[in-house]
Amino acid sequence: MTHHIPHRLGHVTLPPENGRPVVVYLMPLPDGDPVGLHGTAALIWSIAAEGEPDVPAALAELLAVPADTVRGDVERFLTDLVAQGLLEEAR
């Protein structure tokens, strides 16, 4: 399953700096509440937003862990992001 950024979602990604993890700030426009994703959550959103078809495998590669150890949690998180309107499933 691939994902993309919803048309009316503002987003800013701050790269890791001085030992701080990557951060993504999201805001449904024009009047949604801002959301901040940090660390692994930000990585998951970023990987999915780039259209990666196997987000758990890509994350596992970045973290140097087996994909099976993260797959369930990543898929649940992606489902939650879609439900909140912070990602859309590509069709």
Buried (B, 14 or more C-beta within 10 A) or exposed (E): EBBBBBEEBEBEBBEEEEEEBBBBBBBBEEEBEEBEBBEBBBBBBBBBBEEBEBBBBBBBEEEEEEBEEBBEEBBEBBEEBBEEBBBBEEE
